[in-house]
Amino acid sequence: MVKKLMKSIRDQKWNSILAMVTITGEVVMEVVIPLIMANMIDLGIDAGNMGMIIKMGIFLALAALGQLVFGVVSGRFAAVASTGFARNLRHDMFHKVQTFSFSNIDKFSTASIITRLTADVSHLQNTYQMIIRMAIRSPLMSVFAFIAAFSIDKKLSLIFIAFIPILVAGLMLIMRKTHPIFERVFKKTDRLNNVVQENLHGVRVVKSFVREDFEEKKFTTASAEIANDFIRAEYNLAWNGPLMQICMYGTTLLLSWFGARAIVACGGDAALGLSTGELLSLISYSGQILGSLMGLSMIFVMLTMSRAAGKRIVEILDEQSDILSPENAQTEVKDGSIDFENVQFSYHKKAGKPVLDNINLHIPSGATIGIIGGTGSSKSSLVQLIPRLYDVQQGCVKVGGTDVRAYDLDALREEVSVVLQKNVLFSGTIKDNLRWGNENATDEEMIHACKLAQADEFISAFPDGYDTYIEQGGTNVSGGQKQRLCIARALLKKPKILILDDSTSAVDTRTDALIREAFATEIPNTTKIIIAQRIASVQESDMIIVLDDGKIMACGTHDELIKTSDIYREVFESQTKGDE
């Protein structure tokens, strides 16, 4: 896990190294200060030597200034390195998510991916900053301070060693109780984000059914669970303070007791035993040693929190897309013909019943195909296999006479435009959204595509026309307008295959007819697959496919199916009954 995360350091390597070097300088200056103070007391104050006091005072000021400069510089390097590391990590994760197939995305919920990209990375950013500062500072401070203390008095320095096991044992116990709590917190944060996301996406439904109180209660429950876990974790971590104070004051008390006796025994002569200045230095070093151990405990706290976060991030980075372009992939799609040969498909490999079963179908290039079927009949699943959004478990799907698994993914998907059931527009102008289909499209090409999709009329009615700003999710346009913009965007790709997955459900029958008429006259060589609930939308197709329970129940023209398919005839009669 650590090796995988360290790959995201990249350009921040030197900032990290410089942070460690400068923090070493800060530690050296801090360890030198007690020695200077000891000399000031013993050689200056006790001896009444004002010249020595001034001299040591200058050294003391320079050491303090050096400590300040090193500390500020190391803090800056550490901040730059940690934020750069977080930026690289988010970039790596986002890039990885872009390579995922639909099945990979299904494995992680949207809320979970967002949490990993935001909160989890922030935890690692803070931890990394603490590592390149505190993880270097604390061990160095402990070692340097102990060496300095040992050089003053070997016997009294053993007092430090006596308290270190007590402090370490206590900290390990605290960490052991705290780590499982933080692991739970991250999972519950995913749930909280999911509640928020679901509520915001469905806010119109929530308000129309007056379910605000229910949603608020659901959010409060999820939020309270996180708060309670954090309270338990902080309660455990709160023992750090008292434990530190016990060790600190215990060390100071024993140093004062034995140090005072040593000073009295030798008459304060450092050559014979211990001086007053040296005792004060030992007390300062005790604070530095135990304080550095406390710093290490905080590092353990951060590592405890970030271990769970790091594990979740690595899950994203380690996930391998199950749909990749093969070696020596074919980059040219011959035509828009489509063949399904003994296709069987399931979203989950362990599913008992396949979503699509024994699908055999030939669609000529340039044909117009209609697909109808009840809810759950796998209409969308069928067409999603064509641009290889999912892979079949058995059989094969061919486009232009070649198995889709033999194509370069980008090349295949450039020739297949899909307008999905859930129409998505992005924040930006209408032109920005249309250029998702072709980033180099001219204004004339965009206008032509919009005329085919029957969108030019309402776009021209906007004060800003094609420069009209679309809010996030297309909230400032109607459902029918959104569908027509998505169709125009798909047409700008000039694909060999155009798939409309129930994409005209929000437009009136007249507009629907005009769109189909434009397709027939303007893009006759493009294979058009229209999934619809209204038979009127597919009635004039070259071939209509009737799907039921993942199986093709009938194929043929409208007139043929009226005679041969009970399912098709029942749907047709139910939809035209009011017209008689």
MIMI-635819 format. One line per field, with one value per residue (C-alpha): x, y, z; residue number from 0. Coordinates in steps of 0.2 Angstrom, whole numbers, plus 2048, in hexadecimal, padded with zeros to 3 digits. Example, Ala and Ser with C-alpha at 12.3 -4.5 7.8 and 13.67 -1.06 7.14 Angstrom:
east (83E, 844)
north (7EA, 7FB)
up (827, 824)
nr (0, 1)
***
This chain:
east (800, 80E, 818, 808, 805, 817, 816, 80B, 819, 822, 826, 825, 834, 840, 834, 832, 845, 848, 83A, 844, 855, 84E, 845, 855, 85D, 84F, 851, 864, 861, 854, 860, 86E, 863, 863, 876, 878, 86D, 877, 887, 87E, 879, 889, 896, 88D, 87F, 887, 899, 893, 89B, 891, 89B, 897, 885, 885, 88E, 883, 874, 879, 87C, 86B, 862, 86B, 866, 854, 854, 85B, 84E, 841, 847, 84A, 838, 830, 839, 836, 823, 822, 82B, 820, 810, 815, 81A, 80A, 7FE, 807, 806, 7F3, 7F1, 7FB, 7F1, 7E0, 7E6, 7EC, 7DB, 7D1, 7DB, 7D8, 7C5, 7C5, 7CC, 7BE, 7B1, 79F, 7A1, 7B0, 7A6, 798, 7A4, 7A7, 798, 799, 799, 7A7, 7B2, 7AF, 7B3, 7C3, 7C8, 7C5, 7C5, 7D0, 7DD, 7DC, 7E0, 7EF, 7F5, 7F5, 7FE, 80B, 80F, 810, 81B, 828, 829, 824, 82A, 83B, 83B, 835, 842, 850, 84B, 84A, 85B, 864, 85D, 861, 873, 874, 86D, 878, 887, 882, 87E, 87D, 874, 867, 864, 85E, 84E, 849, 84A, 840, 831, 832, 82A, 81C, 818, 81A, 80F, 801, 802, 801, 7F2, 7E9, 7ED, 7E6, 7D5, 7D4, 7D8, 7C8, 7BE, 7C6, 7C3, 7B0, 7B0, 7B6, 7A8, 79B, 7A1, 79E, 78C, 78A, 790, 784, 775, 77A, 77C, 76C, 763, 76A, 766, 755, 751, 741, 73A, 73E, 734, 726, 723, 726, 734, 740, 73E, 742, 751, 757, 755, 75F, 76D, 76D, 76F, 77D, 786, 783, 78B, 79B, 79B, 799, 7A8, 7B3, 7AE, 7B3, 7C4, 7C7, 7C3, 7D1, 7DD, 7DA, 7E4, 7F3, 7F4, 7F3, 7FF, 80B, 809, 80D, 81D, 822, 81F, 826, 836, 837, 834, 841, 84E, 84B, 84D, 85C, 864, 862, 86B, 879, 87B, 87C, 888, 894, 891, 88B, 89B, 898, 8AA, 8A6, 894, 885, 882, 872, 873, 875, 866, 85B, 862, 85D, 84C, 84A, 850, 843, 836, 83D, 83F, 82D, 826, 82E, 826, 815, 818, 81B, 80A, 801, 80A, 803, 7F2, 7F3, 7F9, 7EB, 7DE, 7E7, 7EA, 7D8, 7D8, 7E7, 7E0, 7D0, 7DA, 7E5, 7D6, 7D2, 7E4, 7E5, 7D5, 7D7, 7CB, 7C3, 7C1, 7D1, 7D7, 7E0, 7F2, 7F3, 7E1, 7D7, 7D4, 7C8, 7B6, 7B1, 79E, 790, 78A, 787, 786, 782, 788, 782, 784, 781, 784, 783, 788, 78F, 798, 790, 77F, 774, 769, 771, 76B, 76C, 76B, 76E, 76D, 770, 76D, 773, 771, 776, 780, 775, 765, 759, 755, 748, 749, 73A, 736, 730, 73A, 748, 748, 75B, 759, 766, 771, 771, 776, 784, 78D, 78F, 79C, 7A3, 79D, 79C, 7A3, 799, 79C, 798, 797, 79D, 797, 79D, 79E, 7A3, 7A5, 7B3, 7B1, 7B0, 7BD, 7CA, 7C8, 7D1, 7C4, 7C5, 7C4, 7B4, 7AC, 7B0, 7A5, 797, 78C, 781, 774, 770, 760, 767, 76C, 77A, 77F, 78E, 790, 795, 78D, 783, 792, 79D, 791, 78F, 7A2, 7A3, 79D, 7AB, 7B6, 7BB, 7A9, 7A5, 796, 78E, 791, 789, 77A, 777, 778, 76C, 760, 760, 75C, 74F, 758, 75D, 74C, 74C, 75E, 75C, 74E, 75A, 761, 773, 76F, 77D, 787, 779, 780, 77B, 77A, 782, 777, 76D, 761, 75D, 756, 747, 748, 744, 750, 75E, 75A, 75B, 76C, 773, 76D, 775, 785, 785, 782, 792, 79D, 796, 796, 793, 787, 77B, 772, 763, 75F, 74D, 754, 744, 739, 737, 733, 722, 71D, 71F, 731, 735, 72F, 738, 748, 746, 742, 752, 75C, 755, 759, 769, 772, 76C, 77D, 77D, 777, 769, 763, 754, 74E, 73D, 72D, 722, 71F, 71D, 72F, 735, 726, 72F, 73F, 747, 746, 73F, 745, 73A, 743, 73C, 746, 757, 751, 74D, 73A, 737, 73F, 738, 72F, 720, 714, 71C, 71C, 70A, 706, 713, 717, 70A, 715, 717, 705, 6FF, 70B, 705, 6F3, 6F5, 6FD, 6F1, 6E1, 6DD, 6E0, 6D2)
north (800, 80C, 809, 80C, 81D, 822, 822, 832, 83C, 83E, 850, 854, 849, 857, 862, 853, 851, 863, 863, 855, 85D, 86E, 865, 85D, 86F, 874, 865, 869, 87B, 876, 869, 876, 883, 87A, 878, 88A, 88E, 883, 88C, 89D, 897, 88F, 89A, 8AA, 8AC, 8A1, 8A8, 8BA, 8BC, 8C8, 8C6, 8B4, 8B7, 8C3, 8B7, 8A8, 8B3, 8B7, 8A5, 8A1, 8AE, 8A7, 896, 89B, 8A5, 896, 88A, 896, 898, 885, 882, 88E, 888, 875, 879, 881, 873, 866, 870, 871, 85E, 858, 862, 85D, 84B, 84D, 855, 847, 839, 841, 842, 830, 82A, 835, 82E, 81D, 81F, 825, 815, 80B, 801, 802, 7F2, 7FA, 809, 7FE, 7F7, 807, 813, 825, 82B, 820, 826, 838, 835, 82C, 83A, 848, 843, 834, 83D, 84C, 83F, 839, 84B, 84F, 83F, 842, 853, 84D, 83F, 849, 855, 84C, 83B, 843, 84F, 844, 836, 842, 84C, 83D, 837, 848, 84D, 83C, 83E, 84F, 84A, 83A, 845, 850, 842, 82F, 82A, 837, 834, 822, 82A, 82E, 81B, 816, 820, 81D, 80B, 811, 81F, 813, 805, 812, 819, 808, 803, 813, 810, 7FE, 804, 813, 80B, 800, 810, 81A, 80B, 80C, 81F, 81E, 812, 81C, 82C, 823, 820, 832, 838, 82C, 833, 845, 840, 837, 845, 852, 848, 844, 855, 858, 847, 84A, 85A, 854, 846, 851, 846, 853, 84D, 83B, 840, 84C, 83D, 832, 83E, 842, 82F, 82D, 83D, 838, 827, 82F, 83C, 82E, 825, 834, 838, 826, 828, 839, 832, 825, 831, 83D, 831, 837, 847, 840, 832, 83F, 84A, 83C, 837, 849, 84E, 83E, 840, 852, 84D, 840, 84B, 859, 84D, 844, 853, 85E, 851, 850, 862, 863, 855, 85D, 86F, 874, 870, 868, 861, 857, 853, 85D, 870, 87A, 87E, 86C, 866, 873, 86D, 85B, 861, 869, 859, 84F, 85A, 858, 846, 842, 850, 847, 837, 840, 846, 834, 82F, 83C, 835, 824, 82C, 833, 823, 81A, 825, 825, 813, 810, 81E, 818, 807, 80E, 819, 80A, 800, 80D, 80D, 7FA, 7F8, 7F2, 7F5, 7E5, 7ED, 7F2, 7F5, 7E5, 7E5, 7E9, 7EF, 7F3, 806, 807, 802, 7FC, 800, 801, 7EF, 7E6, 7D4, 7CB, 7B9, 7AD, 7BC, 7B9, 7C7, 7CA, 7D9, 7CE, 7BE, 7B4, 7B9, 7AA, 7B0, 7BA, 7CB, 7C7, 7B5, 7AD, 7BD, 7BB, 7CA, 7D2, 7E4, 7EB, 7FB, 80A, 801, 809, 7FD, 7FF, 7F6, 7F4, 7EA, 7EC, 7F4, 7E8, 7DF, 7E4, 7F0, 7FB, 7ED, 7E7, 7F7, 7FA, 7EB, 7F4, 801, 7F5, 7FE, 7EC, 7DC, 7CC, 7BC, 7B1, 7B3, 7C3, 7D4, 7DA, 7EB, 7ED, 7DA, 7DA, 7D5, 7E5, 7DE, 7DF, 7F2, 800, 806, 819, 814, 80A, 816, 824, 81B, 817, 826, 821, 82C, 824, 823, 82F, 83F, 849, 85B, 863, 875, 880, 888, 87E, 87F, 877, 869, 866, 865, 856, 84D, 856, 862, 869, 86B, 87C, 886, 881, 86E, 871, 87A, 86C, 85F, 869, 86A, 858, 855, 863, 86D, 87C, 885, 885, 88A, 898, 89F, 8A1, 8B2, 8AC, 89E, 891, 89B, 898, 891, 880, 87D, 86E, 85F, 86A, 870, 87F, 876, 86A, 857, 858, 866, 85C, 84C, 856, 85E, 84D, 846, 855, 852, 83F, 844, 84F, 840, 83B, 829, 819, 813, 81E, 817, 820, 818, 81E, 82F, 837, 832, 844, 84C, 84D, 840, 84E, 852, 840, 83D, 84C, 845, 834, 83C, 847, 837, 82E, 83C, 843, 834, 825, 81C, 81C, 80D, 813, 80A, 811, 80A, 811, 80E, 815, 80A, 81A, 81E, 80D, 809, 80E, 805, 7F9, 7EC, 7EC, 7E1, 7DB, 7D7, 7CF, 7C8, 7CA, 7C0, 7C5, 7C0, 7C6, 7D0, 7D8, 7E7, 7EF, 7E6, 7D5, 7D7, 7DC, 7CB, 7C0, 7C7, 7C7, 7D2, 7DF, 7DF, 7E1, 7F0, 7F8, 7F6, 7FD, 80C, 80F, 80B, 81D, 822, 817)
up (800, 805, 7F5, 7EA, 7F3, 7F2, 7DF, 7E0, 7E9, 7D8, 7D5, 7E8, 7EC, 7EE, 7F8, 804, 805, 809, 816, 81F, 81E, 824, 833, 837, 839, 844, 84F, 851, 856, 862, 86B, 86B, 875, 886, 885, 882, 890, 89C, 897, 89A, 8AB, 8B1, 8A9, 8A8, 8B6, 8C4, 8C0, 8BE, 8AD, 8A3, 894, 893, 896, 887, 87D, 881, 87E, 86D, 869, 871, 865, 856, 85A, 85D, 84D, 844, 84B, 845, 833, 831, 839, 82D, 81D, 822, 824, 813, 80B, 814, 80F, 7FD, 7FC, 805, 7FA, 7EB, 7F0, 7F3, 7E2, 7D9, 7E3, 7DE, 7CC, 7CC, 7D4, 7C8, 7B9, 7BF, 7C1, 7AF, 7A9, 7B2, 7A9, 7AE, 7B8, 7C1, 7C6, 7CB, 7D8, 7E1, 7E5, 7DF, 7F1, 7F6, 7E7, 7EC, 7FE, 7F9, 7ED, 7FA, 80D, 80B, 801, 80E, 81C, 812, 80E, 821, 825, 818, 81E, 830, 82A, 821, 830, 840, 83B, 838, 846, 854, 852, 84F, 85E, 869, 864, 864, 875, 87D, 877, 87D, 88E, 88F, 88C, 89B, 8A8, 8A3, 8B3, 8B3, 8A0, 8A5, 8AC, 89A, 896, 8A4, 89F, 88C, 88D, 897, 88B, 87C, 883, 887, 876, 86E, 878, 873, 861, 862, 868, 85C, 84B, 849, 84D, 83F, 833, 837, 835, 822, 81E, 826, 81D, 80D, 813, 818, 807, 7FF, 809, 804, 7F2, 7F1, 7F9, 7EE, 7DE, 7E4, 7EC, 7E1, 7E5, 7F8, 7F7, 7ED, 7F9, 808, 80F, 815, 827, 822, 818, 827, 833, 827, 826, 838, 83C, 830, 837, 849, 846, 840, 84E, 85B, 854, 853, 865, 86A, 861, 868, 87A, 877, 870, 87F, 88A, 880, 88A, 89C, 897, 890, 8A0, 8AC, 8A3, 8A1, 8B3, 8BA, 8B0, 8B6, 8C8, 8C8, 8BF, 8CB, 8DA, 8D5, 8CC, 8DB, 8E6, 8D9, 8D9, 8EC, 8ED, 8E1, 8E6, 8D5, 8CD, 8BB, 8BC, 8CC, 8C8, 8C2, 8C0, 8C1, 8AE, 8AA, 8B4, 8AB, 89B, 8A0, 8A4, 893, 88A, 894, 88C, 87B, 87C, 883, 878, 868, 86E, 870, 85E, 858, 861, 856, 847, 84C, 84E, 83C, 835, 83E, 835, 824, 824, 821, 814, 80B, 80A, 802, 7F6, 7F0, 7ED, 7DF, 7D9, 7D8, 7D0, 7BE, 7B0, 7AA, 799, 790, 77E, 778, 771, 75F, 760, 750, 74F, 740, 740, 72F, 730, 73C, 73A, 74B, 74F, 75F, 75F, 76D, 77A, 78C, 799, 7AB, 7B6, 7C3, 7BF, 7CD, 7C8, 7C6, 7B8, 7A9, 7A5, 792, 78C, 77B, 771, 75F, 754, 743, 740, 72F, 72D, 72B, 732, 73E, 74C, 759, 76A, 776, 785, 797, 7A5, 7AA, 799, 797, 788, 78F, 793, 781, 77A, 787, 780, 76F, 774, 781, 790, 797, 790, 78D, 797, 788, 775, 76D, 767, 756, 74E, 73C, 73C, 749, 75C, 766, 772, 763, 761, 76A, 776, 771, 75E, 761, 76C, 760, 754, 760, 767, 776, 77D, 78E, 798, 7A4, 79A, 7A1, 79D, 7A5, 7AC, 79E, 78E, 782, 776, 783, 786, 773, 771, 77C, 76C, 761, 769, 758, 752, 749, 74D, 73D, 741, 753, 74B, 73F, 74C, 757, 748, 746, 758, 758, 764, 75A, 75C, 76F, 76F, 764, 76F, 77E, 77F, 77E, 771, 770, 77E, 78B, 79B, 7A0, 7B3, 7BB, 7B6, 7A9, 7B7, 7AD, 79E, 79D, 79B, 789, 785, 78E, 784, 773, 778, 77D, 76C, 763, 76D, 767, 755, 755, 756, 745, 74B, 741, 74E, 758, 767, 76F, 780, 783, 77F, 778, 786, 78C, 77B, 773, 765, 758, 75D, 75E, 74C, 746, 74E, 746, 735, 736, 73A, 72B, 71E, 725, 72C, 722, 723, 736, 73F, 74B, 75A, 763, 774, 777, 782, 774, 765, 75B, 75D, 755, 74A, 73A, 73E, 732, 740, 751, 75F, 76D, 77D, 78C, 79B, 793, 783, 772, 770, 75F, 750, 741, 73A, 742, 736, 739, 74C, 74D, 745, 74D, 75F, 76D, 778, 76A, 765, 777, 77A, 769, 76D, 77F, 778, 76A, 773, 776, 764, 75E)
nr (0, 1, 2, 3, 4, 5, 6, 7, 8, 9, 10, 11, 12, 13, 14, 15, 16, 17, 18, 19, 20, 21, 22, 23, 24, 25, 26, 27, 28, 29, 30, 31, 32, 33, 34, 35, 36, 37, 38, 39, 40, 41, 42, 43, 44, 45, 46, 47, 48, 49, 50, 51, 52, 53, 54, 55, 56, 57, 58, 59, 60, 61, 62, 63, 64, 65, 66, 67, 68, 69, 70, 71, 72, 73, 74, 75, 76, 77, 78, 79, 80, 81, 82, 83, 84, 85, 86, 87, 88, 89, 90, 91, 92, 93, 94, 95, 96, 97, 98, 99, 100, 101, 102, 103, 104, 105, 106, 107, 108, 109, 110, 111, 112, 113, 114, 115, 116, 117, 118, 119, 120, 121, 122, 123, 124, 125, 126, 127, 128, 129, 130, 131, 132, 133, 134, 135, 136, 137, 138, 139, 140, 141, 142, 143, 144, 145, 146, 147, 148, 149, 150, 151, 152, 153, 154, 155, 156, 157, 158, 159, 160, 161, 162, 163, 164, 165, 166, 167, 168, 169, 170, 171, 172, 173, 174, 175, 176, 177, 178, 179, 180, 181, 182, 183, 184, 185, 186, 187, 188, 189, 190, 191, 192, 193, 194, 195, 196, 197, 198, 199, 200, 201, 202, 203, 204, 205, 206, 207, 208, 209, 210, 211, 212, 213, 214, 215, 216, 217, 218, 219, 220, 221, 222, 223, 224, 225, 226, 227, 228, 229, 230, 231, 232, 233, 234, 235, 236, 237, 238, 239, 240, 241, 242, 243, 244, 245, 246, 247, 248, 249, 250, 251, 252, 253, 254, 255, 256, 257, 258, 259, 260, 261, 262, 263, 264, 265, 266, 267, 268, 269, 270, 271, 272, 273, 274, 275, 276, 277, 278, 279, 280, 281, 282, 283, 284, 285, 286, 287, 288, 289, 290, 291, 292, 293, 294, 295, 296, 297, 298, 299, 300, 301, 302, 303, 304, 305, 306, 307, 308, 309, 310, 311, 312, 313, 314, 315, 316, 317, 318, 319, 320, 321, 322, 323, 324, 325, 326, 327, 328, 329, 330, 331, 332, 333, 334, 335, 336, 337, 338, 339, 340, 341, 342, 343, 344, 345, 346, 347, 348, 349, 350, 351, 352, 353, 354, 355, 356, 357, 358, 359, 360, 361, 362, 363, 364, 365, 366, 367, 368, 369, 370, 371, 372, 373, 374, 375, 376, 377, 378, 379, 380, 381, 382, 383, 384, 385, 386, 387, 388, 389, 390, 391, 392, 393, 394, 395, 396, 397, 398, 399, 400, 401, 402, 403, 404, 405, 406, 407, 408, 409, 410, 411, 412, 413, 414, 415, 416, 417, 418, 419, 420, 421, 422, 423, 424, 425, 426, 427, 428, 429, 430, 431, 432, 433, 434, 435, 436, 437, 438, 439, 440, 441, 442, 443, 444, 445, 446, 447, 448, 449, 450, 451, 452, 453, 454, 455, 456, 457, 458, 459, 460, 461, 462, 463, 464, 465, 466, 467, 468, 469, 470, 471, 472, 473, 474, 475, 476, 477, 478, 479, 480, 481, 482, 483, 484, 485, 486, 487, 488, 489, 490, 491, 492, 493, 494, 495, 496, 497, 498, 499, 500, 501, 502, 503, 504, 505, 506, 507, 508, 509, 510, 511, 512, 513, 514, 515, 516, 517, 518, 519, 520, 521, 522, 523, 524, 525, 526, 527, 528, 529, 530, 531, 532, 533, 534, 535, 536, 537, 538, 539, 540, 541, 542, 543, 544, 545, 546, 547, 548, 549, 550, 551, 552, 553, 554, 555, 556, 557, 558, 559, 560, 561, 562, 563, 564, 565, 566, 567, 568, 569, 570, 571, 572, 573, 574, 575, 576, 577, 578, 579)
***
